[in-house]
Amino acid sequence: MTRLPFLAVCVLFFFLGSHALADQVSLKNGDRLSGTIIKSDGSTLVLHSDYAGDVSLNGTPFRAAASGFQTTVGRLRLAPPPLPPMAALHMDSASMQQLKDFWLGTEQNGIFRSTDNRFTWTRQSPSATSFDPTHGIRDGNIYGMTFDRNGNVLFGSQGGIWKSSRTGTGYTWTNVLQNHNTAAGKGLGRDANGNLYYGHNHDPKDPTVVYRSTDDGNTWSAYDSGIPPSLEGHRFIVNPADRRLYAVIEDGATNNGWVYRTLNPVQ
């Protein structure tokens, strides 16, 4: 008898509301102030906080960031020029404590990287073919990102899964799992053994819900026994308590969602 790797454990889908993010000013001496920027004219910056009221900073001993995002009222941008619409933000887990290596997926403008705590960003992949038919690749709507055991970046997009290779100071990208239709990749995750997991939006030509790679993303196979076909794999995470893989699965037609878990530990 075939054992099903996934078991439905919950039929509730939780949606997280948006959270307000405070503006943050980093002084050259390393101190940081948080609050709301109410004035910034290039020479003077005024920051309002509940604990200190209005604080005026003169000269140029500071630089501002809004927790990695643009503020909702548009007073502060990440870096000039403003970044294109964002689809996903991922941080290299090896650099988590240092907060240095961030990767940002966009809707049509490729993937960006920051190595200075998100103050500046550099494009690391071409734009989508819809923006640049000559030099672009099918990397529109980058929602999922992860890293293989060697530190290479993988992201899911309308073209499927793309994997990076370092070339000097830049990257080249290989389409390791092609999507011949238009459904965008949705979720990418990994376990402690380096196995990778991938899900995508509804695609009538591809009923597989979850793919798995055991060779750093070079080849992929279906890993969704027990999950009804043609659903969407949105998120993957391993529970350290039971070492099983949990997957957030959604029906794109009805927006109903479930959480599935593997019957056996994956790590």
Backbone hydrogen bonds in HBPLUS format (Angstrom, degrees):
<---DONOR---> <-ACCEPTOR-->    atom                        ^
c    i                          cat <-CA-CA->   ^        H-A-AA   ^      H-
h    n   atom  resd res      DA  || num        DHA   H-A  angle D-A-AA Bond
n    s   type  num  typ     dist DA aas  dist angle  dist       angle   num
A0263-LEU N   A0005-PRO O   2.55 MM 258  5.17 132.6  1.76 120.6 134.5     1
A0006-PHE N   A0225-SER O   3.23 MM 219  6.28 152.3  2.31 159.7 167.8     2
A0007-LEU N   A0261-ARG O   2.48 MM 254  5.20 148.0  1.58 151.4 162.2     3
A0261-ARG N   A0007-LEU O   2.79 MM 254  5.20 156.0  1.85 138.5 146.1     4
A0009-VAL N   A0259-VAL O   3.02 MM 250  6.00 166.2  2.04 156.8 161.2     5
A0259-VAL N   A0010-CYS O   3.11 MM 249  5.24 165.3  2.13 137.4 140.4     6
A0023-ASP N   A0035-GLY O   2.83 MM  12  5.39 139.4  2.00 174.4 166.7     7
A0035-GLY N   A0023-ASP O   3.02 MM  12  5.39 157.6  2.07 147.7 151.5     8
A0024-GLN N   A0065-ALA O   2.88 MM  41  5.47 147.4  1.99 154.6 164.7     9
A0065-ALA N   A0024-GLN O   2.96 MM  41  5.47 164.3  1.98 164.0 168.2    10
A0025-VAL N   A0033-LEU O   2.80 MM   8  5.17 164.9  1.82 156.4 161.7    11
A0033-LEU N   A0025-VAL O   2.87 MM   8  5.17 158.0  1.92 148.1 155.3    12
A0026-SER N   A0063-ARG O   3.04 MM  37  5.67 168.7  2.06 171.2 167.6    13
A0063-ARG N   A0026-SER O   3.22 MM  37  5.67 142.3  2.37 139.0 149.6    14
A0027-LEU N   A0031-ASP O   2.80 MM   4  5.29 163.9  1.82 159.2 164.0    15
A0030-GLY N   A0027-LEU O   2.96 MM   3  5.42 162.1  2.00 117.1 121.1    16
A0028-LYS N   A0061-PRO O   2.87 MM  33  5.50 135.9  2.07 161.2 166.1    17
A0036-THR N   A0048-HIS O   2.73 MM  12  5.09 157.6  1.78 147.4 155.2    18
A0048-HIS N   A0036-THR O   2.80 MM  12  5.09 177.6  1.80 145.1 145.4    19
A0038-ILE N   A0046-VAL O   2.95 MM   8  5.75 157.2  2.00 155.0 162.5    20
A0046-VAL N   A0039-LYS O   2.91 MM   7  4.99 160.6  1.95 135.2 140.1    21
A0041-ASP N   A0044-THR O   3.22 MM   3  5.83 158.5  2.27 156.0 161.1    22
A0059-GLY N   A0043-SER O   3.05 MM  16  5.38 124.7  2.37 159.0 165.1    23
A0045-LEU N   A0057-LEU O   2.90 MM  12  5.16 160.6  1.94 149.5 156.1    24
A0057-LEU N   A0045-LEU O   2.76 MM  12  5.16 161.9  1.79 155.7 162.1    25
A0047-LEU N   A0055-VAL O   2.83 MM   8  5.13 162.5  1.86 151.6 153.2    26
A0055-VAL N   A0047-LEU O   2.73 MM   8  5.13 162.1  1.76 146.8 153.0    27
A0049-SER N   A0053-GLY O   2.85 MM   4  5.05 154.7  1.92 132.1 139.5    28
A0053-GLY N   A0049-SER O   2.85 MM   4  5.05 134.5  2.06 142.6 145.8    29
A0069-PHE N   A0066-ALA O   2.84 MM   3  5.26 168.6  1.85 123.0 125.2    30
A0074-GLY N   A0071-THR O   3.06 MM   3  5.30 159.0  2.10 108.6 115.2    31
A0107-GLU N   A0085-PRO O   3.20 MM  22  6.01 146.2  2.32 148.4 150.5    32
A0087-ALA N   A0105-GLY O   2.66 MM  18  5.24 176.0  1.66 139.9 138.5    33
A0088-ALA N   A0105-GLY O   3.17 MM  17  4.83 160.4  2.21 122.5 123.1    34
A0105-GLY N   A0088-ALA O   2.67 MM  17  4.83 159.0  1.71 144.5 151.3    35
A0090-HIS N   A0103-TRP O   2.71 MM  13  5.07 166.3  1.73 161.0 163.9    36
A0103-TRP N   A0090-HIS O   2.62 MM  13  5.07 166.8  1.64 164.9 165.6    37
A0092-ASP N   A0101-ASP O   2.99 MM   9  5.59 159.8  2.03 152.9 159.5    38
A0095-SER N   A0092-ASP O   2.88 MM   3  5.44 149.8  1.97 115.7 124.9    39
A0096-MET N   A0093-SER O   3.21 MM   3  4.86 167.4  2.22 103.1 104.5    40
A0098-GLN N   A0095-SER O   3.07 MM   3  5.29 120.4  2.44 102.5 117.7    41
A0099-LEU N   A0095-SER O   2.80 MM   4  5.85 131.3  2.03 153.9 169.3    42
A0102-PHE N   A0114-SER O   2.90 MM  12  5.12 169.2  1.91 155.6 159.3    43
A0114-SER N   A0102-PHE O   2.90 MM  12  5.12 157.8  1.95 141.9 146.3    44
A0104-LEU N   A0112-PHE O   2.82 MM   8  4.98 164.2  1.84 140.4 144.8    45
A0112-PHE N   A0104-LEU O   2.84 MM   8  4.98 164.8  1.86 146.6 151.6    46
A0106-THR N   A0110-GLY O   3.24 MM   4  5.79 139.3  2.42 151.2 162.4    47
A0142-ILE N   A0106-THR O   3.07 MM  36  5.68 174.3  2.08 152.1 152.2    48
A0141-ASN N   A0107-GLU O   2.52 MM  34  3.94 152.4  1.59 112.6 123.2    49
A0128-ALA N   A0108-GLN O   2.89 MM  20  5.25 172.5  1.90 151.6 149.1    50
A0124-GLN N   A0111-ILE O   2.74 MM  13  5.67 179.4  1.74 162.3 162.2    51
A0113-ARG N   A0122-THR O   2.87 MM   9  5.35 150.0  1.96 139.4 147.8    52
A0122-THR N   A0113-ARG O   2.92 MM   9  5.35 155.7  1.98 143.3 150.5    53
A0137-ILE N   A0127-SER O   3.10 MM  10  6.55 147.5  2.21 152.9 159.5    54
A0131-PHE N   A0128-ALA O   2.92 MM   3  5.47 146.9  2.03 114.2 123.2    55
A0132-ASP N   A0128-ALA O   2.92 MM   4  6.18 159.2  1.97 151.4 158.4    56
A0129-THR N   A0137-ILE O   3.11 MM   8  5.22 122.1  2.46 120.3 125.6    57
A0136-GLY N   A0132-ASP O   2.70 MM   4  4.80 141.7  1.84 148.9 153.9    58
A0139-ASP N   A0137-ILE O   2.81 MM   2  5.62 129.7  2.07 111.3  95.4    59
A0159-GLY N   A0138-ARG O   3.13 MM  21  4.62 121.0  2.49 134.7 132.8    60
A0158-GLN N   A0140-GLY O   3.03 MM  18  5.57 154.5  2.10 153.6 161.1    61
A0156-GLY N   A0144-GLY O   2.91 MM  12  5.21 154.9  1.98 140.5 146.6    62
A0146-THR N   A0154-LEU O   2.93 MM   8  5.39 151.2  2.02 152.4 156.9    63
A0154-LEU N   A0146-THR O   2.91 MM   8  5.39 161.3  1.95 152.4 150.2    64
A0148-ASP N   A0152-ASN O   2.95 MM   4  5.45 153.3  2.02 146.9 155.5    65
A0151-GLY N   A0148-ASP O   3.12 MM   3  5.37 167.4  2.13 113.8 116.2    66
A0164-SER N   A0153-VAL O   2.86 MM  11  5.31 153.7  1.93 159.7 166.1    67
A0155-PHE N   A0162-TRP O   3.00 MM   7  5.50 153.2  2.07 149.3 157.9    68
A0162-TRP N   A0155-PHE O   2.93 MM   7  5.50 163.8  1.96 160.0 164.4    69
A0157-SER N   A0160-GLY O   2.78 MM   3  5.24 152.4  1.85 148.8 158.4    70
A0160-GLY N   A0157-SER O   3.02 MM   3  5.24 165.6  2.04 111.8 116.0    71
A0185-GLY N   A0157-SER O   2.86 MM  28  4.52 147.0  1.97  96.3 106.7    72
A0179-ASN N   A0159-GLY O   3.06 MM  20  5.05 140.4  2.22 114.0 112.3    73
A0161-ILE N   A0177-LEU O   2.85 MM  16  5.02 153.9  1.92 139.6 148.2    74
A0176-VAL N   A0161-ILE O   2.97 MM  15  5.78 116.5  2.38 140.0 156.1    75
A0163-LYS N   A0174-THR O   2.85 MM  11  5.23 154.7  1.92 142.5 150.4    76
A0174-THR N   A0163-LYS O   2.86 MM  11  5.23 159.8  1.90 148.0 153.8    77
A0165-SER N   A0172-THR O   2.85 MM   7  5.26 132.9  2.08 150.1 156.8    78
A0172-THR N   A0165-SER O   2.85 MM   7  5.26 155.6  1.91 149.6 157.7    79
A0167-THR N   A0170-GLY O   2.91 MM   3  5.27 170.5  1.92 130.9 132.4    80
A0170-GLY N   A0167-THR O   3.11 MM   3  5.27 164.7  2.13 126.5 125.2    81
A0201-ASN N   A0184-ALA O   2.93 MM  17  5.68 170.1  1.94 165.1 167.4    82
A0186-LYS N   A0199-GLY O   2.84 MM  13  5.60 165.7  1.86 137.3 138.8    83
A0187-GLY N   A0199-GLY O   3.13 MM  12  5.04 157.7  2.18 120.8 127.4    84
A0199-GLY N   A0187-GLY O   2.93 MM  12  5.04 151.7  2.01 144.2 146.6    85
A0189-GLY N   A0197-TYR O   2.93 MM   8  5.11 151.2  2.01 140.5 145.9    86
A0197-TYR N   A0189-GLY O   2.81 MM   8  5.11 155.0  1.87 145.0 145.6    87
A0191-ASP N   A0195-ASN O   3.03 MM   4  5.59 145.5  2.15 147.8 158.1    88
A0194-GLY N   A0191-ASP O   3.00 MM   3  5.44 162.6  2.03 114.9 120.2    89
A0196-LEU N   A0213-SER O   2.92 MM  17  5.07 162.1  1.95 149.2 154.1    90
A0213-SER N   A0196-LEU O   2.93 MM  17  5.07 152.9  2.00 137.7 143.0    91
A0198-TYR N   A0211-TYR O   3.00 MM  13  5.06 152.7  2.07 137.8 141.0    92
A0211-TYR N   A0198-TYR O   2.88 MM  13  5.06 161.0  1.92 147.4 153.7    93
A0206-ASP N   A0203-ASP O   2.94 MM   3  5.24 161.2  1.98 114.3 120.5    94
A0230-SER N   A0207-PRO O   2.84 MM  23  4.04 176.8  1.84 126.5 127.5    95
A0223-TYR N   A0210-VAL O   2.78 MM  13  5.35 160.1  1.82 155.2 149.1    96
A0212-ARG N   A0221-SER O   2.83 MM   9  5.55 155.0  1.89 156.5 164.5    97
A0221-SER N   A0212-ARG O   3.03 MM   9  5.55 154.3  2.09 145.1 152.3    98
A0218-ASN N   A0215-ASP O   3.44 MM   3  5.87 165.4  2.46 111.2 115.2    99
A0227-ILE N   A0224-ASP O   3.00 MM   3  5.54 162.3  2.03 141.9 142.6   100
A0232-GLU N   A0250-GLU O   2.83 MM  18  5.10 157.0  1.88 155.7 161.9   101
A0250-GLU N   A0232-GLU O   2.92 MM  18  5.10 157.7  1.97 142.1 149.5   102
A0234-HIS N   A0248-VAL O   2.86 MM  14  5.46 163.1  1.89 170.2 173.2   103
A0248-VAL N   A0235-ARG O   2.94 MM  13  5.04 157.3  1.99 136.3 143.6   104
A0237-ILE N   A0246-TYR O   2.99 MM   9  5.35 157.8  2.04 151.2 157.6   105
A0246-TYR N   A0237-ILE O   2.75 MM   9  5.35 172.3  1.75 160.3 163.1   106
A0239-ASN N   A0244-ARG O   3.06 MM   5  5.76 158.6  2.11 166.0 164.7   107
A0243-ARG N   A0239-ASN O   2.62 MM   4  5.18 136.3  1.81 158.1 171.7   108
A0266-VAL N   A0243-ARG O   2.79 MM  23  6.12 156.1  1.85 163.5 161.2   109
A0262-THR N   A0245-LEU O   2.98 MM  17  5.52 144.0  2.11 145.8 157.1   110
A0247-ALA N   A0260-TYR O   2.71 MM  13  5.15 161.3  1.75 149.6 154.7   111
A0260-TYR N   A0247-ALA O   2.89 MM  13  5.15 163.8  1.92 153.3 155.5   112
A0249-ILE N   A0258-TRP O   2.84 MM   9  5.24 171.1  1.84 160.1 162.4   113
A0258-TRP N   A0249-ILE O   2.80 MM   9  5.24 157.3  1.85 154.7 161.0   114
A0251-ASP N   A0256-ASN O   2.82 MM   5  5.38 162.3  1.85 164.0 168.5   115
A0255-ASN N   A0251-ASP O   2.65 MM   4  5.19 144.3  1.78 162.2 171.2   116
